[in-house]
């Protein structure tokens, strides 16, 4: 007798799929930065509308609290330790990138006959063999490194520092204007010019990653409210990001593609927590941020509108993460991910272990490990260890290891077993 989950999966497999996929990746966006996740700043009306039309995931995780490995896991369906990218690719790493033996979401969808494009930030390898057109993308427009000045478009780090890293396919290009607005316009141009074919558009947008830099027309309304300049700049960047997504939706609706396009919006990890005026973003009630395995670094906002699958205004609490998107979008097998379509339609996902390993010596993050299973999370930072009940304590304020030693011991065993199966770092 077939289980309910198997019946649901069979029904989903028989259902016609939308013809287009747009995967939008924000950069450093915090869990508390969107209105639909509790922000009162009023900066994201288009994303809030997308959530009202689709599903809002509250238990979604990145696979790393920094840019490059998070992107590697998103595109390959693997934890970073299996991708060759375990930390931020910085300037000393300009010779390497994502493991050349791995297929990406784009690779799989291209094999199915879809056109594939990447518009925005790559940050998975600077040399020619590692560039997007060699990793399954038919078209690339954007920058290869980690951070650019949004006006001059020169690299500020994460590869090629001080040089221009903007490309169209393999050709270096010089641009004029505020890069995030240019990227949004290029995305609109792409969906309009490909209205008569099926495609996968990966849209890793640069915002709201530093530098805190935005044209005055975006930040001035917030300055007039009397808030600090860093806060006004950050909110202006969020409004600009949101506006670009609104423009993209309008183009899809205008060309009759909206109801045959699945749209996934997610952040690569949390906002970095600082103790200075530039601490402009918000991870809501979650503790910590970028460069850390606290919830603020790895739990991320995720909004999905999938015609015929997601229900309007639904909230999905199931625990999920970046490696799930490759099997969900392509149907391919993934060692570290599962097909989320049953959960997106209101079903459940099996209980499983999600595990993280992270270290960043430049910002002095000690070797850290985390595991989440069900409501429990075990976190090891250096020599310290704590257990948290994330249902009762999402802000990770109370260590429950003394009151639940058997849970802590079980998760420790599971975590060490997972570690033993990883490639040597």
Backbone torsions as a table, in degrees:
resi	resn	phi	psi	omega
1	UNK	NA	129.4	-176.8
2	UNK	-72.6	137.6	175.6
3	UNK	-72.3	163.4	179.4
4	UNK	-59.3	-40.9	-179.4
5	UNK	-63.8	-41.7	179.9
6	UNK	-66.6	-38.3	176.4
7	UNK	-62.6	-43.1	179.8
8	UNK	-64.8	-42.1	178.9
9	UNK	-62.5	-42.8	178.9
10	UNK	-62.4	-40.3	178.5
11	UNK	-65.1	-39.7	179.2
12	UNK	-65.9	-39.3	179.7
13	UNK	-65.9	-28.8	-179.9
14	UNK	-82.4	-16.1	-176.7
15	UNK	-78.4	136.0	177.9
16	UNK	-59.9	135.4	180.0
17	UNK	-86.1	148.8	170.0
18	UNK	-58.1	152.0	-173.8
19	UNK	-82.6	-24.5	-176.0
20	UNK	-120.3	151.5	174.5
21	UNK	-132.0	129.8	173.2
22	UNK	-122.0	117.3	179.4
23	UNK	-107.7	109.2	-176.4
24	UNK	-103.0	125.7	-178.6
25	UNK	-118.8	110.8	172.9
26	UNK	-76.6	164.9	-173.8
27	UNK	-121.2	111.2	179.1
28	UNK	72.5	16.8	179.5
29	UNK	-71.9	129.3	-177.4
30	UNK	-80.5	160.1	-178.9
31	UNK	-63.1	-25.5	-178.5
32	UNK	-104.1	18.6	-174.1
33	UNK	-90.1	-15.8	-178.1
34	UNK	-99.2	146.9	176.9
35	UNK	-58.0	-39.1	-178.8
36	UNK	-71.5	-7.2	174.5
37	UNK	-113.8	16.6	171.7
38	UNK	110.4	-5.9	179.8
39	UNK	-70.0	141.7	177.2
40	UNK	-108.1	12.4	-176.4
41	UNK	-75.4	-17.7	179.1
42	UNK	69.0	34.2	-174.6
43	UNK	-100.9	-10.7	-170.2
44	UNK	-129.8	55.9	-177.9
45	UNK	-63.9	-35.1	-178.3
46	UNK	-71.5	-40.2	177.0
47	UNK	-69.0	-36.0	176.5
48	UNK	-64.2	-37.6	177.2
49	UNK	-66.7	-38.7	177.4
50	UNK	-61.2	-41.3	177.9
51	UNK	-64.8	-38.1	178.7
52	UNK	-66.4	-28.2	179.4
53	UNK	-89.0	-10.1	-176.2
54	UNK	-139.2	-134.5	-176.0
55	UNK	-123.4	144.6	176.6
56	UNK	-112.6	121.0	-179.4
57	UNK	-92.7	126.9	-177.5
58	UNK	-104.2	-10.0	-179.7
59	UNK	-120.9	37.7	-177.0
60	UNK	-97.5	139.6	-175.4
61	UNK	-126.4	145.8	164.3
62	UNK	-78.2	166.8	177.5
63	UNK	-98.2	1.5	177.0
64	UNK	-160.0	146.9	179.2
65	UNK	-86.2	16.8	175.4
66	UNK	-138.7	166.0	-165.9
67	UNK	-59.8	-64.1	-169.4
68	UNK	-60.1	-52.2	-179.5
69	UNK	-65.6	-29.9	176.1
70	UNK	-63.1	-44.0	179.6
71	UNK	-66.7	-37.6	178.1
72	UNK	-61.8	-44.3	179.5
73	UNK	-67.7	-38.4	179.4
74	UNK	-60.8	-42.8	-173.6
75	UNK	-84.9	-22.5	-175.3
76	UNK	-108.7	-14.9	-176.5
77	UNK	75.6	20.6	-176.8
78	UNK	-127.4	153.4	172.6
79	UNK	-66.9	152.2	-174.6
80	UNK	-53.6	-35.5	-177.8
81	UNK	-62.2	-16.7	178.1
82	UNK	-98.3	1.2	-174.8
83	UNK	-107.5	-8.4	-174.9
84	UNK	84.0	0.3	180.0
85	UNK	-127.8	96.3	-176.1
86	UNK	-104.3	-10.0	179.3
87	UNK	-145.4	179.0	178.7
88	UNK	-60.3	130.0	172.7
89	UNK	-76.8	112.5	-179.3
90	UNK	-108.6	-176.0	-174.7
91	UNK	-58.4	-37.2	175.8
92	UNK	-65.4	-10.9	-179.0
93	UNK	-99.1	15.9	-173.9
94	UNK	-64.5	-7.7	-179.3
95	UNK	-94.6	-4.8	-172.3
96	UNK	-134.8	-179.6	-179.8
97	UNK	-177.7	-157.4	-179.3
98	UNK	-59.7	133.7	-179.5
99	UNK	-44.2	123.1	-174.9
100	UNK	-69.8	-13.2	-179.6
101	UNK	-86.5	-5.2	-173.8
102	UNK	-96.2	138.1	172.8
103	UNK	-84.9	148.9	177.6
104	UNK	-107.8	172.7	173.0
105	UNK	-53.0	-42.4	179.9
106	UNK	-63.0	-40.7	179.0
107	UNK	-58.2	-47.7	-178.1
108	UNK	-65.0	-44.2	-177.4
109	UNK	-72.3	-31.5	175.3
110	UNK	-63.6	-38.6	177.6
111	UNK	-63.9	-25.6	177.5
112	UNK	-83.3	-0.4	176.2
113	UNK	99.1	5.0	179.5
114	UNK	-82.5	145.3	166.9
115	UNK	-71.3	145.3	-176.4
116	UNK	-130.3	138.3	-178.0
117	UNK	-145.2	148.8	172.5
118	UNK	-125.3	123.0	177.4
119	UNK	-126.0	115.2	179.8
120	UNK	133.3	-135.6	-172.9
121	UNK	-98.6	130.8	179.6
122	UNK	-94.0	-72.7	174.8
123	UNK	61.1	34.3	175.5
124	UNK	-129.8	23.8	175.8
125	UNK	139.7	129.7	-178.8
126	UNK	-90.0	-40.4	-176.7
127	UNK	-65.9	160.2	-174.7
128	UNK	-52.3	-45.3	-177.6
129	UNK	-62.5	-23.3	-176.1
130	UNK	-96.6	-3.9	-174.5
131	UNK	-74.0	160.1	-171.1
132	UNK	-53.2	-37.9	-176.0
133	UNK	-68.6	-16.0	175.6
134	UNK	-95.1	-0.1	-175.2
135	UNK	-119.5	26.1	173.0
136	UNK	105.7	-3.3	-177.7
137	UNK	-98.2	125.6	177.2
138	UNK	-69.9	-32.8	-174.3
139	UNK	-135.6	138.2	176.2
140	UNK	-134.8	133.2	172.8
141	UNK	-142.9	119.4	179.8
142	UNK	157.0	-150.4	179.3
143	UNK	-124.2	149.0	-171.3
144	UNK	-87.4	-24.7	-170.6
145	UNK	-94.4	-158.9	-173.9
146	UNK	-94.2	-41.4	-173.4
147	UNK	-142.5	133.0	175.7
148	UNK	-127.7	159.5	166.6
149	UNK	-72.0	127.1	-172.2
150	UNK	-73.8	-12.9	178.5
151	UNK	-100.8	-45.4	-178.9
152	UNK	-87.7	-22.3	-179.9
153	UNK	68.9	17.3	174.4
154	UNK	-84.4	146.3	-179.0
155	UNK	-65.8	133.8	173.6
156	UNK	-102.2	-0.9	-179.7
157	UNK	147.0	175.3	-176.3
158	UNK	74.4	29.3	-179.1
159	UNK	117.3	134.5	173.2
160	UNK	58.5	36.0	-173.2
161	UNK	-54.9	131.1	178.9
162	UNK	86.4	-7.3	-178.6
163	UNK	-111.2	171.7	177.4
164	UNK	-89.0	126.7	-178.0
165	UNK	-120.0	19.7	179.7
166	UNK	-87.0	135.2	-175.6
167	UNK	-138.1	154.0	161.4
168	UNK	-119.8	113.2	-169.0
169	UNK	55.6	-122.1	179.4
170	UNK	-97.8	5.5	-174.7
171	UNK	-99.5	123.2	174.5
172	UNK	-61.8	139.4	-179.8
173	UNK	-130.9	147.6	174.5
174	UNK	-107.0	126.9	-175.9
175	UNK	-114.9	162.5	174.6
176	UNK	-130.7	130.6	178.8
177	UNK	121.5	176.1	-179.3
178	UNK	-75.3	115.6	-169.3
179	UNK	-54.2	-46.7	-178.3
180	UNK	-58.4	-35.1	177.4
181	UNK	-71.7	-36.7	177.1
182	UNK	-63.4	-40.4	179.8
183	UNK	-65.1	-41.1	178.3
184	UNK	-63.1	-41.1	178.5
185	UNK	-64.2	-39.7	178.9
186	UNK	-65.3	-37.1	177.7
187	UNK	-65.6	-42.7	176.6
188	UNK	-60.2	-44.7	178.6
189	UNK	-59.5	-39.5	-178.3
190	UNK	-66.1	-48.6	-177.0
191	UNK	-67.3	-32.3	178.6
192	UNK	-70.1	-40.0	-176.5
193	UNK	-80.2	-12.5	179.8
194	UNK	-113.8	26.4	-175.0
195	UNK	-64.1	-21.1	-176.4
196	UNK	-103.1	16.4	177.2
197	UNK	-141.1	162.7	177.7
198	UNK	-89.6	141.7	-175.2
199	UNK	-150.1	162.0	169.8
200	UNK	-117.9	117.5	178.0
201	UNK	-111.7	114.6	173.9
202	UNK	-95.9	120.4	-171.9
203	UNK	-122.3	76.4	178.0
204	UNK	-81.6	93.4	-175.7
205	UNK	-77.2	154.9	-173.5
206	UNK	-81.3	-23.0	-172.7
207	UNK	-85.0	150.9	0.6
208	UNK	-97.3	33.0	177.2
209	UNK	-55.3	143.8	174.1
210	UNK	-60.9	155.8	12.2
211	UNK	-74.2	147.9	174.2
212	UNK	-71.4	96.3	-168.4
213	UNK	-151.6	121.9	-178.4
214	UNK	-158.1	145.9	176.2
215	UNK	-55.5	149.0	-174.3
216	UNK	-56.0	-33.4	-175.6
217	UNK	-62.7	-21.6	178.6
218	UNK	-88.2	-35.3	-175.6
219	UNK	-92.9	-26.8	-175.4
220	UNK	-57.2	-41.1	179.4
221	UNK	-59.1	-31.6	179.6
222	UNK	-81.0	-34.2	174.7
223	UNK	-61.5	-37.1	-179.9
224	UNK	-67.6	-17.4	175.1
225	UNK	-78.6	-8.5	177.2
226	UNK	90.2	11.2	179.1
227	UNK	-84.6	168.2	-176.5
228	UNK	-65.6	157.9	-179.8
229	UNK	-60.0	-45.7	177.7
230	UNK	-59.2	-41.3	178.7
231	UNK	-64.8	-41.2	-180.0
232	UNK	-65.0	-41.1	178.6
233	UNK	-64.5	-43.4	-179.2
234	UNK	-63.9	-46.1	178.9
235	UNK	-64.0	-36.0	176.0
236	UNK	-63.6	-38.1	177.1
237	UNK	-66.0	-39.3	176.9
238	UNK	-64.2	-41.8	179.8
239	UNK	-64.2	-39.0	177.5
240	UNK	-65.3	-43.9	175.9
241	UNK	-57.4	-47.9	-178.2
242	UNK	-64.4	-39.2	179.2
243	UNK	-62.4	-40.4	178.6
244	UNK	-61.4	-38.0	177.8
245	UNK	-69.8	-35.5	174.6
246	UNK	-63.4	-41.1	178.1
247	UNK	-64.4	-39.0	179.4
248	UNK	-65.5	-43.3	178.3
249	UNK	-62.1	-43.6	179.9
250	UNK	-59.4	-38.6	179.0
251	UNK	-66.7	-39.9	177.9
252	UNK	-64.4	-41.1	179.0
253	UNK	-68.9	-41.3	-177.8
254	UNK	-63.2	-32.6	-177.1
255	UNK	-100.7	10.0	176.1
256	UNK	73.8	22.5	-177.4
257	UNK	-103.1	-9.5	-170.1
258	UNK	-58.1	-44.3	-175.6
259	UNK	-86.6	6.8	170.5
260	UNK	-124.3	25.0	179.6
261	UNK	-129.0	124.4	173.5
262	UNK	-90.2	131.6	-175.9
263	UNK	-120.0	125.7	176.2
264	UNK	-120.2	126.1	175.7
265	UNK	-118.8	131.2	-178.3
266	UNK	-154.7	159.2	175.1
267	UNK	-101.4	149.8	-177.6
268	UNK	-70.6	-27.5	176.4
269	UNK	-176.2	-173.2	-176.7
270	UNK	-81.2	171.4	176.0
271	UNK	-72.2	142.9	179.3
272	UNK	-74.8	129.5	179.9
273	UNK	-86.8	126.9	-179.2
274	UNK	-126.7	161.6	175.9
275	UNK	-111.7	54.7	178.3
276	UNK	-152.1	174.4	-176.1
277	UNK	-61.5	-17.6	-179.3
278	UNK	-80.0	2.2	177.9
279	UNK	-76.6	78.6	-168.1
280	UNK	-99.9	-24.9	-177.5
281	UNK	-84.5	178.1	-176.9
282	UNK	-139.8	130.4	171.0
283	UNK	-101.9	18.7	178.7
284	UNK	63.6	-135.8	-179.4
285	UNK	-82.2	-2.6	-174.7
286	UNK	-77.2	146.0	-178.0
287	UNK	-85.8	143.0	175.2
288	UNK	76.8	-167.0	-177.7
289	UNK	-171.0	-156.6	-179.8
290	UNK	-47.2	144.9	-177.5
291	UNK	76.1	7.5	-177.7
292	UNK	-135.0	154.9	177.2
293	UNK	-96.5	10.9	165.5
294	UNK	-63.1	162.8	-177.6
295	UNK	-57.3	-34.4	-179.8
296	UNK	-63.9	-20.5	178.0
297	UNK	-90.2	-27.1	-171.0
298	UNK	-121.1	-20.0	176.0
299	UNK	-86.5	130.5	-170.1
300	UNK	-130.2	151.9	173.5
301	UNK	-68.1	142.0	179.3
302	UNK	-148.0	123.4	-179.3
303	UNK	-121.8	132.5	-176.7
304	UNK	-130.9	128.4	167.6
305	UNK	-120.4	113.2	-175.2
306	UNK	-127.1	100.7	-177.8
307	UNK	-53.3	130.5	179.8
308	UNK	83.6	-1.7	-177.3
309	UNK	-127.2	-60.4	-179.1
310	UNK	-78.3	150.9	179.1
311	UNK	-100.5	142.3	-177.3
312	UNK	-57.1	129.4	174.6
313	UNK	68.0	18.8	-177.1
314	UNK	-82.1	155.3	174.7
315	UNK	-119.2	128.9	-177.6
316	UNK	-114.9	114.8	-176.7
317	UNK	-92.7	-7.4	-177.7
318	UNK	-56.5	141.7	179.2
319	UNK	-77.4	127.2	-177.9
320	UNK	-147.5	170.8	179.4
321	UNK	-159.3	178.6	-172.1
322	UNK	-54.2	-45.3	-178.7
323	UNK	-60.5	-13.6	178.5
324	UNK	-72.1	-21.0	-172.2
325	UNK	-72.5	-30.5	178.4
326	UNK	-63.2	-52.2	177.2
327	UNK	-66.3	-31.7	-178.8
328	UNK	-67.5	-41.4	-175.6
329	UNK	-87.7	-26.1	-173.0
330	UNK	-115.2	-20.5	-174.7
331	UNK	82.3	-1.6	179.8
332	UNK	-76.6	156.9	177.7
333	UNK	-74.9	147.8	179.0
334	UNK	-137.1	132.3	179.3
335	UNK	-65.9	-32.4	-172.6
336	UNK	-115.7	3.0	-177.8
337	UNK	-131.7	166.8	178.4
338	UNK	-130.9	164.8	176.6
339	UNK	-75.2	120.2	-177.2
340	UNK	-90.0	-0.1	-175.3
341	UNK	-58.8	-39.9	175.9
342	UNK	-58.8	-40.9	179.4
343	UNK	-68.3	-39.1	-178.8
344	UNK	-65.2	-25.1	179.2
345	UNK	-93.7	7.9	176.8
346	UNK	105.8	2.8	179.1
347	UNK	-88.1	-156.0	-177.1
348	UNK	-122.8	169.2	171.5
349	UNK	-119.4	151.4	179.4
350	UNK	-67.0	148.0	175.4
351	UNK	-66.6	135.7	-176.2
352	UNK	-153.1	173.0	177.8
353	UNK	-97.7	125.7	168.2
354	UNK	-106.5	126.2	-173.9
355	UNK	-127.8	147.1	-179.6
356	UNK	-132.1	146.3	169.5
357	UNK	-132.9	131.1	-178.5
358	UNK	-153.2	144.6	175.3
359	UNK	-155.2	138.6	175.4
360	UNK	-144.5	102.1	-175.1
361	UNK	-71.8	-27.8	-178.8
362	UNK	-63.5	-41.7	178.8
363	UNK	-99.0	10.6	173.6
364	UNK	64.8	37.6	170.3
365	UNK	-86.8	116.0	179.8
366	UNK	-67.9	164.3	177.5
367	UNK	-56.7	121.8	-173.7
368	UNK	-130.2	148.2	177.3
369	UNK	-134.4	149.8	174.4
370	UNK	-145.9	151.6	173.2
371	UNK	-141.0	134.8	172.6
372	UNK	-118.8	132.8	173.5
373	UNK	-142.3	117.2	-176.9
374	UNK	61.7	-129.7	-178.5
375	UNK	-83.8	-8.2	-170.9
376	UNK	-101.6	145.8	173.9
377	UNK	-136.6	128.1	173.5
378	UNK	-104.7	131.2	-177.0
379	UNK	-126.2	125.1	174.4
380	UNK	-115.4	121.9	176.9
381	UNK	-122.2	107.2	-174.2
382	UNK	61.9	-123.3	-178.5
383	UNK	-93.0	-6.3	-177.9
384	UNK	-89.1	155.4	180.0
385	UNK	-146.5	139.5	178.7
386	UNK	-147.0	155.1	179.2
387	UNK	-120.1	136.4	-178.7
388	UNK	-130.7	139.6	170.5
389	UNK	-93.0	102.2	-171.2
390	UNK	-73.8	-16.1	174.9
391	UNK	-75.3	-45.4	179.8
392	UNK	-84.0	-26.0	-172.1
393	UNK	-139.1	66.7	-177.4
394	UNK	-63.6	-22.9	178.9
395	UNK	-84.2	2.9	176.8
396	UNK	52.2	54.9	-179.4
397	UNK	-99.2	-23.4	-172.8
398	UNK	-124.1	117.0	177.1
399	UNK	-72.7	120.1	-177.2
400	UNK	-101.7	12.7	-174.6
401	UNK	-68.1	-30.9	179.7
402	UNK	-71.7	-36.4	-178.9
403	UNK	-84.7	-17.5	178.9
404	UNK	-134.3	62.7	-176.8
405	UNK	-63.8	-30.1	-179.7
406	UNK	-67.8	-35.1	177.0
407	UNK	-67.8	-45.5	179.3
408	UNK	-60.1	-43.0	-179.2
409	UNK	-65.1	-41.5	179.2
410	UNK	-63.7	-44.8	-180.0
411	UNK	-67.5	-35.6	176.6
412	UNK	-61.8	-42.7	178.2
413	UNK	-63.1	-45.1	179.2
414	UNK	-62.9	-40.7	-179.7
415	UNK	-65.2	-42.8	179.5
416	UNK	-67.0	-34.7	175.8
417	UNK	-64.2	-42.5	177.3
418	UNK	-62.5	-44.0	179.0
419	UNK	-58.2	-39.6	-176.8
420	UNK	-65.9	-20.3	-179.7
421	UNK	-94.0	0.2	-178.9
422	UNK	-84.5	150.9	171.0
423	UNK	-61.2	153.5	178.5
424	UNK	-66.2	128.7	-177.1
425	UNK	-65.6	NA	NA
